[in-house]
Amino acid sequence: MEPATAVGAVAETDFSLFALFWQADIVVKAVMLGLLAASVWCWAIIFDKSFLFGRARREMNRFEKVFWSGQSLEDLYQKLSERPTAGMGSVFVAAMKEWKRSHEQGASSYIGLQQRLDKVLDVTISRESEKLERRLGFLATVGTSAPFIGLFGTVWGIMNSFQSIAQSSSTNLSVVAPGIAEALFATALGLLAAIPAVIAYNKLSGDSNKLIGRLEGFADEFSAILTRQLESRGKN
């Protein structure tokens, strides 16, 4: 085939994204579909976590404003215990519940009550942290593995190109170009899934750590408040 004819054949080949997908080998198609599905799920997680963290920050701000306003802890507990709570509200309710239960049972050991409060606070923070960090691991997995999965599709597509060359005994662009284009498309999809996943994971992981740090800080402050009340009651 003359060079001009080869160029004309390549020009006539459809290199649109849909055409590259439909013309691809079944293995390359599976890789592309898997990467597209992973990308869609990553974006769903990103939007979900962004809204969740924004709502969590607003709830923490509102709770801290009410908590430090001087309102009675008993009144605040009665108000919050009547509805589902999250974040600092859950930490507060869990600690107050253990506090009230211990006093109702006439607990006399200061050290034992303090240990139970610390345990309750740790468990509650762990539960809230799990809610915040849930599904972030998927972003990390996609961010690290998607480029290699795309590379696998690339290698497979190039192998098919070499097989086409061997079968046709020709190295014209019309023989090689479609397979290479499909292979590079798989690489592009791998990067399309990986890059947002890595960026989002780093951002959301940092936001999650900040929220968890606020929970731990509040737990320490609230534990100190209850400890002072224990000490004052012991002296009385």
trRosetta pair geometry for C-beta under 8 A, 3 or more apart (Angstrom, degrees):
i j d omega theta_ij theta_ji phi_ij phi_ji
1 5 4.9 -125 -177 91 91 122
1 6 5.1 113 121 -63 120 88
1 9 7.4 -21 -178 -7 150 141
1 170 7.1 52 15 -154 112 142
1 172 5.3 15 62 -90 130 154
1 174 7.3 -47 110 24 167 132
2 5 4.4 90 59 7 84 106
2 6 7.0 -149 93 -9 42 85
3 6 5.6 -54 -146 34 32 112
3 7 6.4 30 157 -17 66 104
4 7 5.8 -53 -149 36 32 110
4 8 6.4 33 151 -20 64 106
5 8 5.5 -55 -150 36 33 113
5 9 6.4 35 152 -22 66 103
6 9 5.7 -52 -150 33 32 111
6 10 6.6 31 152 -16 65 103
6 172 4.3 -136 -126 -160 125 111
6 173 5.2 108 158 35 108 92
6 174 5.4 -133 -152 -14 70 103
7 10 5.7 -54 -151 36 34 110
7 11 6.3 35 151 -22 66 106
7 173 6.8 44 -89 51 49 141
8 11 5.5 -53 -147 34 34 113
8 12 6.4 32 155 -19 65 105
9 12 5.8 -56 -150 35 32 109
9 13 6.9 43 149 -33 62 98
9 172 7.4 36 61 144 138 129
9 173 7.5 152 76 84 98 86
9 174 3.6 -5 109 -96 129 136
10 13 5.6 -45 -157 16 38 117
10 173 4.5 -25 -63 120 137 116
10 174 5.3 -125 -59 -82 71 65
10 177 5.1 72 -129 17 110 163
13 174 7.0 167 -40 -137 127 72
13 177 6.6 147 58 96 159 123
13 178 5.9 -125 -170 -72 145 102
14 19 3.8 -140 119 -132 110 168
14 23 7.9 158 74 -32 96 137
15 19 6.5 -107 -103 77 5 127
15 20 6.5 36 -161 -59 51 104
15 177 8.0 -62 -88 149 120 112
15 178 7.9 -140 -95 -109 81 67
15 181 5.6 -99 -137 -162 102 159
16 19 4.5 89 56 9 82 106
16 20 6.9 -148 90 -8 40 86
17 20 5.8 -53 -148 35 30 111
17 21 6.5 30 153 -19 63 104
17 185 7.0 151 -134 -140 71 129
18 21 5.7 -55 -152 34 33 111
18 22 6.3 22 157 -12 68 108
19 22 6.0 -58 -142 41 31 103
19 23 5.9 21 162 -11 67 115
20 23 6.1 -63 -139 45 24 105
20 24 6.4 42 156 -47 60 102
20 178 7.9 -173 -118 -160 72 74
20 181 5.7 -114 -116 129 118 104
20 182 5.2 176 -170 -96 90 68
20 185 4.8 135 144 -45 144 165
21 24 5.8 -48 -156 7 29 118
21 29 6.6 90 -174 -117 75 84
21 32 5.9 -161 -124 124 95 164
21 185 7.5 -129 -66 138 66 150
23 178 6.1 -81 138 -177 144 122
23 182 6.5 -126 93 -77 95 127
24 28 4.0 -113 174 93 119 122
24 29 5.0 154 91 -58 113 77
24 32 6.8 99 67 -11 166 139
24 157 7.0 -51 -140 -103 97 109
24 182 4.4 156 -100 -154 92 130
24 185 7.6 -114 -75 70 132 131
24 186 7.8 124 -137 -55 146 107
25 28 4.6 88 56 11 82 103
25 29 6.8 -142 95 -8 40 87
25 156 6.5 -124 66 143 139 110
25 157 6.9 -168 16 -98 113 64
25 160 5.4 -159 -43 -72 134 153
25 182 7.5 115 6 140 77 151
26 29 5.4 -51 -146 35 32 116
26 30 6.5 36 153 -22 64 101
27 30 5.7 -51 -153 32 32 112
27 31 6.6 33 149 -18 64 103
27 153 7.4 -176 127 -118 84 71
27 156 5.1 -109 103 176 129 157
28 31 5.5 -51 -150 36 36 114
28 32 6.3 38 151 -20 67 104
28 153 4.9 102 -131 -158 72 95
28 156 5.6 -167 -67 95 87 120
28 157 5.2 70 -94 -69 141 96
28 160 7.8 -73 -26 -2 131 145
28 182 5.7 50 153 156 160 115
28 183 7.3 -89 -120 -90 136 53
28 186 5.7 -101 -155 -67 94 134
29 32 5.7 -55 -148 37 32 111
29 33 6.2 29 156 -16 67 107
30 33 5.9 -54 -144 39 29 108
30 34 6.2 31 156 -20 63 109
31 34 5.8 -58 -148 37 27 111
31 35 6.3 23 157 -15 64 108
31 149 6.0 175 -150 161 97 90
31 150 7.0 134 164 -105 119 40
31 152 6.3 -165 -112 88 139 98
31 153 3.5 -170 106 -76 160 121
31 156 7.4 160 -16 37 146 139
31 186 5.4 27 109 -143 130 120
31 189 7.8 130 131 80 86 134
32 35 5.9 -59 -148 39 28 107
32 36 6.3 28 155 -18 65 107
32 153 6.7 118 -48 -140 71 158
32 185 7.2 3 -102 124 123 103
32 186 5.9 -97 -71 -105 84 78
32 189 5.6 115 -132 16 70 174
33 36 5.7 -54 -145 37 31 111
33 37 6.2 31 156 -18 65 106
34 37 5.8 -55 -147 37 29 110
34 38 6.3 28 154 -18 64 107
34 149 6.7 -104 101 169 126 143
35 38 5.6 -52 -144 38 32 112
35 39 6.2 36 154 -22 65 105
35 146 6.1 103 -129 -149 96 98
35 149 6.3 173 -74 106 101 124
35 150 6.2 65 -93 -75 151 91
35 153 7.9 -75 -20 -12 134 150
35 186 7.5 141 3 -157 151 66
35 189 4.3 102 108 140 145 111
35 190 5.7 -87 -123 -81 143 51
35 192 7.3 89 154 65 115 99
35 193 4.9 -132 -169 -23 85 143
36 39 5.6 -53 -148 34 31 112
36 40 6.4 30 155 -18 65 104
36 189 6.5 -51 -57 -158 73 125
36 193 7.8 -119 -78 -70 21 117
37 40 5.8 -53 -148 36 31 110
37 41 6.3 27 155 -15 65 108
38 41 5.8 -57 -146 40 30 109
38 42 6.2 36 153 -25 65 106
38 142 5.0 164 172 -121 119 122
38 146 6.3 -169 107 -95 148 113
38 193 5.0 46 96 -154 108 140
38 197 7.9 -23 149 -66 101 143
39 42 5.6 -52 -148 32 30 114
39 43 6.6 26 156 -15 63 104
39 142 7.8 156 -77 -174 46 141
39 189 7.5 -108 -32 -172 138 80
39 192 5.9 -6 -105 121 146 94
39 193 4.0 -107 -73 -101 90 83
39 196 7.5 80 -146 49 85 126
39 197 8.0 -109 -114 -45 58 107
40 43 6.0 -58 -153 36 31 107
40 44 6.5 33 149 -21 64 105
41 44 5.4 -51 -149 34 36 115
41 45 6.5 36 152 -18 66 102
41 138 7.0 -78 129 151 117 141
42 45 5.7 -55 -152 36 32 110
42 46 6.3 35 150 -23 66 105
42 138 7.2 -155 -95 123 72 102
42 139 5.9 107 -137 -108 95 77
42 142 5.5 -113 -77 73 127 165
42 193 6.5 135 4 -160 146 76
42 196 6.3 126 127 99 131 107
42 197 4.7 -74 -143 -88 145 95
42 200 7.0 141 172 49 100 149
43 46 5.3 -48 -143 33 36 116
43 47 6.4 32 159 -14 66 102
43 196 7.0 7 -79 128 82 149
44 47 6.2 -56 -149 39 28 105
44 48 6.1 27 154 -18 64 113
45 48 5.7 -59 -143 41 30 111
45 49 5.9 22 163 -14 68 111
45 135 5.1 -150 -130 140 122 124
45 136 7.6 161 169 -89 129 42
45 138 6.3 -178 -63 74 164 122
45 139 6.1 -147 101 -57 144 104
45 200 7.7 118 98 135 97 143
46 49 6.2 -60 -143 41 23 104
46 50 6.2 25 157 -23 61 110
46 139 7.5 105 -68 -98 83 131
46 196 7.1 -55 -59 158 156 110
46 200 4.6 -70 -108 -143 112 150
46 204 7.3 -135 -126 -49 64 138
47 50 5.7 -55 -145 34 29 113
47 51 6.5 24 159 -13 64 106
48 51 6.2 -62 -154 39 27 105
48 52 6.1 26 152 -19 65 112
48 135 7.8 13 82 79 133 150
49 52 5.3 -54 -139 40 34 114
49 53 6.0 31 163 -17 69 106
49 135 7.4 -148 -61 82 115 110
49 136 7.1 90 -103 -79 154 89
49 200 7.9 115 62 172 133 109
49 204 5.0 28 131 -139 143 137
50 53 6.2 -54 -143 38 24 104
50 54 6.4 25 156 -17 60 109
50 204 7.5 -90 -68 -96 65 106
51 54 5.8 -58 -147 38 29 112
51 55 6.2 27 156 -17 65 108
52 55 5.9 -59 -149 39 28 108
52 56 6.2 29 153 -21 65 108
52 132 7.4 174 132 -124 123 61
53 56 5.4 -51 -142 36 33 114
53 57 6.4 37 156 -21 65 102
53 132 7.3 80 -91 -147 84 97
53 204 7.0 -158 -34 -140 148 81
53 207 4.9 31 -161 144 155 133
53 208 7.0 -94 -100 -73 121 63
53 211 6.5 -132 -141 -43 88 143
54 57 5.9 -53 -151 33 30 110
54 58 6.6 26 153 -15 63 106
55 58 5.8 -56 -149 38 33 109
55 59 6.2 32 154 -18 67 107
56 59 5.8 -55 -146 38 30 110
56 60 6.3 31 155 -19 65 106
56 86 7.2 -95 -113 128 84 118
56 87 5.5 153 -153 -78 86 131
56 132 7.0 42 -86 -102 171 107
56 211 5.6 24 125 -138 134 143
57 60 5.8 -55 -147 36 30 110
57 61 6.3 31 155 -20 64 106
57 211 6.9 -101 -73 -97 75 105
58 61 5.7 -54 -149 35 32 112
58 62 6.4 30 154 -16 65 105
59 62 5.8 -54 -147 38 32 109
59 63 6.2 31 155 -19 66 108
59 86 6.5 20 132 80 164 99
59 87 5.3 136 104 32 122 150
59 88 7.5 179 127 31 90 93
59 89 7.1 -71 165 -10 114 116
60 63 5.7 -55 -143 38 30 110
60 64 6.2 29 159 -18 66 107
60 87 5.4 -114 -72 166 86 144
60 88 5.3 106 -123 -8 76 121
60 211 7.3 -163 -34 -141 153 86
60 214 5.8 44 -168 132 153 144
61 64 6.0 -55 -145 37 27 108
61 65 6.4 30 155 -21 62 107
62 65 5.8 -57 -152 34 30 113
62 66 6.5 22 155 -12 65 107
63 66 5.9 -61 -150 41 32 105
63 67 5.8 31 155 -22 70 112
63 87 7.0 -174 2 103 152 116
63 88 4.5 168 104 79 153 125
63 89 5.6 -132 -106 -57 140 82
63 92 7.5 -164 -175 -10 127 142
64 67 5.6 -53 -135 39 30 112
64 68 6.0 7 172 2 67 112
64 88 6.9 38 -55 79 76 175
64 218 7.4 -115 -91 -100 98 124
65 68 6.8 -68 -140 48 18 91
65 69 6.4 38 154 -49 58 107
66 69 5.5 -47 -151 7 30 123
66 71 6.2 -23 175 19 77 141
66 76 6.7 142 140 -121 112 120
67 71 7.5 -89 -122 48 22 103
67 76 6.8 88 -103 -149 65 164
67 88 7.5 -87 -33 145 148 133
67 92 7.2 -135 -102 -96 127 147
71 75 5.9 -106 169 76 98 119
71 76 5.4 107 113 -55 119 107
72 75 4.1 82 71 7 103 105
72 76 6.7 -174 91 -7 53 84
73 76 5.7 -56 -146 40 33 111
73 77 6.1 37 154 -23 66 106
73 96 6.8 -172 162 -106 105 124
74 77 5.7 -53 -146 34 29 112
74 78 6.5 29 155 -18 63 105
75 78 5.8 -53 -148 35 31 110
75 79 6.4 30 153 -19 64 108
76 79 5.7 -57 -149 37 31 112
76 80 6.2 18 159 -10 67 112
76 92 7.3 -56 129 156 118 142
77 80 6.1 -63 -140 44 28 101
77 81 5.8 26 164 -23 67 115
77 92 7.3 -142 -95 144 77 99
77 93 6.6 136 -140 -114 76 64
77 96 4.4 -143 -112 149 132 162
77 97 8.0 171 -160 -56 120 63
77 100 7.7 147 157 -38 158 135
78 81 6.1 -53 -133 35 23 109
78 82 7.0 29 162 -28 55 106
79 82 6.5 -66 -169 21 26 111
80 83 7.0 -86 -161 51 39 81
80 85 5.4 39 180 -79 103 134
80 89 5.3 -160 -153 -161 132 103
80 92 6.6 38 82 92 167 118
80 93 5.3 -133 117 -74 119 111
81 93 5.6 149 -84 -138 76 115
81 96 7.9 -110 -60 89 118 127
81 97 7.5 133 -108 -75 124 102
85 89 3.4 -133 -165 123 115 114
85 90 4.7 171 109 -66 102 63
85 92 7.7 -103 169 55 156 94
85 93 5.3 140 37 -5 156 141
86 89 6.1 39 49 53 34 110
86 90 5.6 6 -130 -28 20 116
86 128 7.0 132 -170 -123 69 105
86 131 7.6 -104 -150 100 110 164
87 90 6.2 125 52 16 26 98
87 91 7.4 -55 139 -1 40 100
87 128 6.2 119 -100 -151 34 138
87 211 7.6 -81 -125 -178 106 108
87 215 6.6 -130 -163 -91 65 107
88 91 5.4 -53 -148 38 41 113
88 92 6.0 41 154 -21 71 106
88 214 7.5 -67 -63 132 111 99
88 215 6.4 -152 -79 -113 69 71
88 218 5.1 -28 -124 112 110 171
89 92 5.7 -55 -146 38 30 111
89 93 6.2 25 158 -16 66 109
90 93 5.9 -55 -141 39 29 107
90 94 6.1 28 160 -19 64 110
90 124 5.6 -179 132 -170 98 114
90 127 7.5 -112 146 87 145 117
90 128 5.9 163 69 -70 139 120
91 94 6.1 -59 -146 37 25 109
91 95 6.4 19 159 -14 62 111
91 121 6.3 48 -156 -137 95 77
91 124 5.1 149 -103 118 60 135
91 125 6.4 41 -99 -68 114 77
91 128 7.2 -50 -51 -14 94 150
91 215 6.0 163 -47 -161 146 91
91 218 6.2 110 90 101 151 116
91 219 5.4 -102 -170 -83 137 92
91 222 7.1 145 133 33 108 154
92 95 6.1 -63 -149 39 26 106
92 96 6.2 19 159 -13 65 112
92 218 7.9 -58 -59 149 90 123
92 222 6.5 -142 -104 -123 73 159
93 96 5.9 -59 -142 42 28 107
93 97 6.1 33 157 -26 65 108
94 97 5.8 -53 -146 32 27 114
94 98 6.7 22 156 -13 61 105
94 120 5.1 -176 148 165 104 107
94 121 7.1 154 98 -86 118 45
94 123 7.7 -147 176 79 150 96
94 124 4.3 -172 37 -73 165 145
95 98 6.0 -58 -152 38 32 107
95 99 6.2 35 150 -23 66 109
95 117 5.9 52 -143 -152 90 91
95 120 5.9 151 -92 104 55 124
95 121 5.8 29 -80 -74 108 91
95 124 7.7 -95 -40 14 78 154
95 219 7.6 167 -57 -137 139 78
95 222 5.9 115 77 131 168 130
95 223 7.3 -120 -137 -79 143 69
95 226 6.8 -135 164 -39 119 153
96 99 5.3 -53 -144 37 35 117
96 100 6.1 30 159 -16 69 105
97 100 6.1 -54 -144 39 27 106
97 101 6.2 28 155 -19 62 110
97 120 7.8 -164 68 -165 93 149
98 101 5.7 -54 -141 38 30 112
98 102 6.2 32 159 -22 64 106
98 116 5.7 -169 -179 135 129 106
98 117 5.8 169 102 -95 135 62
98 120 4.6 -133 -33 -37 153 165
99 102 6.1 -59 -153 33 24 109
99 103 6.6 14 156 -10 62 109
99 113 7.8 71 -117 -174 59 113
99 117 6.8 44 -69 -97 82 112
99 226 6.0 -118 -99 -138 133 132
100 103 5.9 -60 -148 41 32 106
100 104 6.1 33 155 -21 67 108
101 104 5.8 -55 -144 36 29 111
101 105 6.4 17 159 -8 64 111
102 105 6.1 -66 -149 45 27 102
102 107 4.0 -43 -176 15 89 140
102 113 5.0 102 -177 -119 160 106
102 116 6.7 150 -75 76 131 148
103 106 7.4 42 -174 -76 35 28
103 107 6.8 -69 -73 32 32 91
107 112 6.5 -133 -172 92 119 117
107 113 5.3 128 124 -72 139 108
109 112 3.5 51 100 16 127 115
109 113 6.3 162 91 -14 69 82
110 113 6.1 -60 -150 38 28 108
110 114 6.3 28 154 -19 64 110
110 230 5.7 125 -137 162 97 127
110 231 8.0 71 -143 -79 138 58
110 234 6.4 -1 -79 -76 132 140
111 114 5.7 -57 -148 38 30 113
111 115 6.3 30 155 -20 65 107
112 115 5.8 -55 -148 36 30 111
112 116 6.4 28 155 -17 64 106
113 116 5.7 -55 -147 37 32 110
113 117 6.3 34 154 -20 66 105
113 230 6.7 172 92 -115 136 140
114 117 5.7 -53 -148 35 31 112
114 118 6.4 30 154 -18 64 105
114 227 6.6 51 -112 -103 110 96
114 230 7.2 -118 -67 37 94 174
115 118 5.7 -53 -147 37 32 111
115 119 6.3 33 153 -20 64 107
116 119 5.6 -54 -147 36 32 113
116 120 6.3 33 155 -19 66 105
117 120 5.8 -54 -146 37 30 110
117 121 6.3 29 155 -18 64 108
117 223 6.1 141 134 -125 122 93
117 226 6.2 -166 -145 100 159 150
118 121 5.8 -56 -147 38 30 111
118 122 6.3 30 155 -20 65 107
118 223 6.7 57 -86 -129 72 141
119 122 5.8 -54 -147 36 30 110
119 123 6.3 26 157 -16 65 107
120 123 5.9 -56 -146 38 29 108
120 124 6.2 26 157 -17 64 110
121 124 5.9 -58 -145 39 28 109
121 125 6.2 26 158 -17 65 109
121 219 4.4 126 -171 -160 124 122
121 222 7.7 170 -108 77 130 113
121 223 6.3 -47 -45 -66 164 117
122 125 5.9 -58 -146 39 28 108
122 126 6.2 31 155 -21 63 108
123 126 5.6 -55 -149 36 30 114
123 127 6.4 30 153 -20 64 105
124 127 5.7 -53 -149 34 32 111
124 128 6.4 27 154 -13 66 106
124 219 7.9 166 75 -102 111 127
125 128 5.8 -56 -144 42 32 107
125 129 6.0 36 154 -23 66 108
125 212 7.2 94 -177 -156 98 83
125 215 5.2 149 -127 133 96 123
125 216 6.1 73 -144 -80 150 72
125 219 5.9 -50 -60 -45 128 155
126 129 5.6 -53 -144 36 28 113
126 130 6.5 34 154 -24 62 103
127 130 5.8 -51 -152 30 30 113
127 131 7.0 32 150 -18 61 101
128 131 5.6 -50 -155 31 37 113
128 132 6.6 33 150 -17 67 105
128 212 7.6 160 105 -110 97 76
128 215 5.9 180 92 -126 142 161
129 132 5.7 -57 -150 38 35 110
129 133 6.0 12 160 -2 71 114
129 208 7.7 93 -153 172 72 102
129 212 4.9 51 -108 -113 102 121
129 215 7.4 -146 -62 60 86 152
130 133 6.2 -66 -136 49 27 96
130 134 6.2 52 158 -56 63 94
131 134 5.9 -32 -149 -6 27 118
132 208 4.7 146 144 -141 114 99
132 211 5.8 -169 -130 85 154 135
132 212 6.5 -155 62 -58 154 95
133 136 5.1 -74 -167 20 63 128
133 137 7.7 57 158 -30 92 86
133 205 7.8 50 -124 -120 91 70
133 208 5.4 103 -80 -177 76 152
135 138 5.2 -28 -168 15 67 118
135 139 7.5 72 142 -17 70 90
136 139 5.6 -46 -165 28 49 114
136 140 6.8 47 143 -16 71 101
136 201 6.2 119 -174 -134 87 81
136 204 5.9 -158 -118 109 113 121
136 205 6.0 126 -179 -80 142 82
136 208 6.8 -67 -59 -24 159 158
137 140 5.5 -53 -152 37 41 112
137 141 6.2 44 150 -22 70 104
138 141 5.5 -52 -147 36 34 114
138 142 6.3 31 156 -15 67 105
139 142 6.0 -56 -146 39 29 107
139 143 6.1 32 155 -23 64 111
139 197 4.6 -176 -162 -165 73 84
139 198 7.7 171 159 -70 92 25
139 200 5.6 -111 -151 91 143 104
139 201 4.0 175 119 -75 120 100
139 204 7.2 89 36 48 167 134
140 143 5.6 -56 -145 36 29 115
140 144 6.4 14 162 -8 64 110
140 197 7.6 -168 -63 155 16 104
140 201 5.0 126 -69 -144 69 154
141 144 6.4 -68 -150 42 25 99
141 145 5.8 -10 168 8 66 121
142 145 6.4 -72 -126 52 23 91
142 146 5.1 33 -180 -39 68 116
142 193 5.7 -104 176 154 113 104
142 194 6.4 -159 142 -101 75 55
142 197 4.2 -129 93 -132 110 167
143 146 6.8 -20 -104 17 12 111
143 194 5.2 103 -140 -158 44 72
143 195 8.0 118 -129 -69 84 10
143 197 4.0 -152 -65 107 84 106
143 198 3.7 128 -147 -69 128 75
143 201 5.7 -90 -21 4 150 141
144 147 7.9 -74 176 26 25 97
144 148 8.0 -1 144 3 59 115
144 194 7.7 152 -24 -138 13 109
144 198 8.0 113 -51 -87 57 101
145 148 5.7 -68 -160 45 50 108
145 149 5.9 49 148 -24 82 106
145 194 8.0 -166 65 -99 40 107
146 149 5.6 -55 -143 37 34 111
146 150 6.2 34 158 -17 67 105
146 190 4.8 161 151 -161 78 70
146 191 7.5 164 122 -66 111 19
146 193 4.1 -149 -148 91 152 114
146 194 3.9 -163 71 -62 122 93
146 197 6.9 124 -2 25 141 145
147 150 5.7 -56 -149 40 31 111
147 151 6.2 36 151 -23 65 105
147 187 7.9 29 -152 -153 67 70
147 190 4.8 111 -113 148 33 119
147 191 6.3 50 -100 -77 87 63
147 194 5.0 -3 -41 -39 85 166
148 151 5.3 -47 -144 34 35 116
148 152 6.6 45 151 -25 63 96
148 190 7.5 177 32 -158 25 140
149 152 5.5 -45 -154 27 35 115
149 153 6.9 34 148 -14 62 100
149 190 5.7 174 73 -112 77 111
150 153 5.6 -53 -154 36 38 111
150 154 6.4 42 147 -23 67 103
150 186 5.1 165 -157 145 69 74
150 187 4.7 111 151 -119 113 33
150 188 7.4 -170 -160 37 138 26
150 189 5.7 178 -110 73 114 75
150 190 1.9 -98 -21 -31 140 135
150 191 6.6 -85 49 -19 172 63
150 193 7.7 173 -48 33 120 112
150 194 7.8 -99 -1 -17 131 121
151 154 5.2 -49 -148 33 37 117
151 155 6.4 38 154 -19 68 101
151 187 6.4 55 -83 -106 51 88
151 190 6.6 -37 -22 7 61 177
152 155 5.9 -52 -148 35 31 109
152 156 6.4 30 153 -17 64 107
152 186 7.9 -101 76 150 57 136
153 156 5.6 -55 -146 38 32 112
153 157 6.2 33 155 -20 65 106
153 183 6.8 172 129 -139 72 55
153 186 3.0 -136 110 -175 128 151
153 187 7.3 -155 77 -47 99 53
153 189 7.7 -6 61 55 157 117
153 190 7.3 -179 33 -44 118 116
154 157 5.8 -57 -149 36 29 110
154 158 6.4 25 155 -16 65 106
154 183 4.3 82 -147 178 57 89
154 184 6.6 61 -121 -79 103 34
154 186 5.2 -157 -56 77 64 113
154 187 4.6 39 -68 -54 130 101
155 158 5.8 -56 -148 38 31 109
155 159 6.4 37 151 -23 64 103
155 183 7.5 132 -15 -147 14 118
156 159 5.6 -50 -151 31 33 115
156 160 6.7 34 150 -18 63 102
156 183 7.4 179 69 -111 58 93
156 186 7.8 28 51 22 100 174
157 160 5.6 -52 -154 33 36 112
157 161 6.6 40 147 -23 65 101
157 179 5.4 166 172 179 81 75
157 180 7.1 131 133 -107 111 22
157 182 4.6 -164 -139 97 134 95
157 183 2.9 -165 84 -75 130 85
157 184 7.8 -116 91 -7 150 47
157 186 6.2 175 -18 7 134 132
158 161 5.2 -47 -150 30 39 116
158 162 6.6 39 152 -17 66 100
158 179 6.8 123 -105 140 29 107
158 180 6.6 48 -100 -103 75 68
158 183 5.0 61 -43 -105 74 164
159 162 5.8 -54 -152 36 33 109
159 163 6.5 35 149 -19 65 104
160 163 5.4 -52 -149 36 35 114
160 164 6.4 40 151 -22 66 101
160 179 4.9 -160 95 -137 95 125
160 182 7.8 -24 66 72 136 135
161 164 5.6 -51 -152 33 33 113
161 165 6.6 36 149 -21 64 102
161 175 7.8 117 -161 136 75 74
161 176 5.3 62 -171 -145 114 65
161 178 7.9 174 -102 75 94 63
161 179 3.2 179 -76 97 88 141
161 180 5.5 50 -87 -49 157 72
161 183 7.1 -64 -21 -21 125 133
162 165 5.4 -48 -150 32 37 115
162 166 6.4 37 152 -19 66 103
163 166 5.6 -52 -147 36 34 111
163 167 6.2 30 155 -17 66 107
164 167 5.8 -56 -143 39 30 108
164 168 6.0 7 165 1 66 114
164 175 5.3 179 135 179 112 92
164 176 7.2 173 85 -87 121 45
164 179 6.0 -171 11 -31 139 142
165 168 6.4 -71 -141 50 23 94
165 169 7.8 81 165 -89 55 12
165 170 6.8 -127 -144 73 62 45
165 171 5.8 31 -139 -94 115 64
165 175 6.0 117 -88 131 62 129
165 176 6.4 29 -71 -81 107 91
166 169 7.4 17 -173 -70 27 52
168 175 5.2 -141 60 -121 154 141
170 175 5.3 140 93 -18 100 154
171 175 7.0 -121 -143 62 16 127
171 176 6.5 19 -166 -38 58 128
172 175 5.1 92 65 6 79 100
172 176 7.2 -178 91 3 39 92
173 176 5.9 -70 -134 50 35 96
173 177 4.8 38 175 -36 78 117
174 177 6.6 -26 -105 23 17 112
176 179 6.4 -78 -166 45 41 104
176 180 5.9 27 155 -15 80 117
177 180 5.9 -66 -144 42 29 107
177 181 5.9 31 162 -23 69 109
178 181 5.7 -58 -147 35 29 112
178 182 6.4 29 156 -18 65 104
179 182 5.7 -53 -149 35 32 111
179 183 6.3 33 152 -20 65 106
180 183 5.5 -54 -148 36 34 114
180 184 6.3 29 156 -15 68 105
181 184 6.0 -56 -145 40 30 106
181 185 6.3 37 152 -26 63 105
182 185 5.5 -53 -150 31 31 117
182 186 6.9 34 151 -21 62 99
183 186 5.9 -52 -159 28 34 111
183 187 7.0 33 145 -16 64 102
184 187 5.3 -48 -152 34 43 115
184 188 6.4 46 149 -22 68 101
185 188 5.5 -50 -149 34 34 114
185 189 6.5 35 152 -19 64 103
186 189 5.8 -52 -149 35 32 111
186 190 6.6 38 151 -22 63 103
187 190 5.6 -53 -154 32 33 115
187 191 6.6 27 152 -12 66 104
188 191 5.9 -58 -151 40 33 107
188 192 6.1 39 149 -26 66 107
189 192 5.2 -49 -143 34 34 118
189 193 6.5 30 158 -15 65 103
190 193 6.1 -60 -154 38 28 104
190 194 6.0 16 156 -14 66 116
191 194 5.6 -61 -133 43 32 106
191 195 5.7 31 173 -25 72 109
192 195 7.0 -41 -126 27 17 104
192 196 7.7 3 172 3 48 106
193 196 7.4 -80 -167 43 24 95
193 197 6.3 15 155 -17 63 124
194 197 5.6 -71 -149 40 29 113
194 198 6.1 25 162 -20 71 108
195 198 6.1 -56 -147 33 27 107
195 199 6.5 20 159 -11 63 110
196 199 5.8 -60 -144 43 33 108
196 200 5.7 29 161 -17 70 113
197 200 6.0 -58 -140 42 24 107
197 201 6.1 28 158 -24 63 109
198 201 5.8 -54 -144 33 26 111
198 202 6.6 23 159 -15 62 105
199 202 6.2 -59 -154 36 28 107
199 203 6.4 20 154 -12 65 111
200 203 5.8 -60 -145 43 32 108
200 204 5.7 19 164 -10 71 114
201 204 6.2 -60 -133 46 24 101
201 205 5.6 26 165 -22 63 114
202 205 6.0 -55 -138 37 21 111
202 206 6.5 22 159 -17 58 108
203 206 6.0 -62 -156 36 27 109
203 207 6.5 23 152 -15 64 108
204 207 5.4 -51 -145 38 37 112
204 208 6.1 41 154 -23 67 104
205 208 5.6 -51 -146 35 31 113
205 209 6.5 32 154 -19 63 104
206 209 5.8 -53 -148 35 32 111
206 210 6.6 34 153 -20 64 103
207 210 5.7 -54 -152 33 33 113
207 211 6.5 30 153 -16 66 105
208 211 5.8 -56 -150 37 33 109
208 212 6.2 30 154 -16 67 107
209 212 5.7 -54 -143 40 32 110
209 213 6.2 39 153 -24 64 105
210 213 5.6 -53 -149 34 30 115
210 214 6.7 32 151 -20 62 101
211 214 5.7 -50 -153 32 35 112
211 215 6.7 36 149 -18 64 102
212 215 5.5 -50 -152 34 37 114
212 216 6.4 35 151 -17 67 104
213 216 5.7 -54 -146 38 33 109
213 217 6.2 35 154 -20 65 106
214 217 5.6 -52 -144 37 31 113
214 218 6.3 31 157 -17 64 105
215 218 5.9 -56 -149 38 29 108
215 219 6.3 31 153 -22 64 107
216 219 5.5 -51 -146 35 32 114
216 220 6.5 34 154 -19 64 102
217 220 5.8 -53 -151 33 32 110
217 221 6.5 27 153 -15 65 107
218 221 5.6 -57 -147 40 34 110
218 222 6.0 29 157 -16 70 109
219 222 5.9 -56 -140 41 28 107
219 223 6.1 32 157 -22 63 108
220 223 5.7 -54 -145 36 27 112
220 224 6.5 30 154 -21 62 104
221 224 5.7 -54 -153 33 31 112
221 225 6.7 34 149 -21 64 102
222 225 5.5 -48 -150 31 38 114
222 226 6.5 33 153 -13 67 103
223 226 5.9 -56 -148 40 33 107
223 227 6.1 37 152 -24 65 107
224 227 5.5 -52 -145 35 32 115
224 228 6.5 34 155 -20 64 102
225 228 6.0 -54 -154 33 30 109
225 229 6.7 28 150 -16 63 105
226 229 5.5 -53 -150 37 37 113
226 230 6.4 42 150 -23 67 101
227 230 5.5 -50 -150 32 34 114
227 231 6.4 33 152 -18 65 104
228 231 5.6 -53 -147 37 34 112
228 232 6.2 33 154 -19 66 106
229 232 5.7 -53 -143 37 32 110
229 233 6.3 31 157 -17 65 106
230 233 5.9 -58 -149 38 28 108
230 234 6.3 31 153 -23 64 107
231 234 5.6 -53 -148 33 31 114
231 235 6.6 29 154 -19 64 103
232 235 5.9 -53 -150 33 32 109
232 236 6.5 25 152 -14 64 107
233 236 5.7 -58 -146 41 34 107
